[in-house]
């Protein structure tokens, strides 16, 4: 009986670490996107407004979201 309980705990920890690793990567991507958005906003030639839409794009998109915002800014859409 104890062996089954130990196996269930080990299986639960393995699942927790796999899901936790994915969540940690998503969280780091969001933080990096926010930081990069604020750094890009400091560049004088780039005019990306800091509003809820751009923060969401940078947060969910990370580096690619900020690159997307840069492209839209250079085109003149935002």
Number of C-alpha atoms within 10 A of each C-alpha: 5 7 8 9 10 11 11 12 12 12 11 11 12 12 12 12 12 11 11 12 12 12 12 13 11 16 15 14 19 22 17 17 25 24 17 19 26 16 10 17 16 12 10 7 9 12 16 20 15 11 8 9 10 18 20 15 20 27 25 19 20 25 21 15 22 26 17 14 22 19 13 13 15 13 9 9 8 13
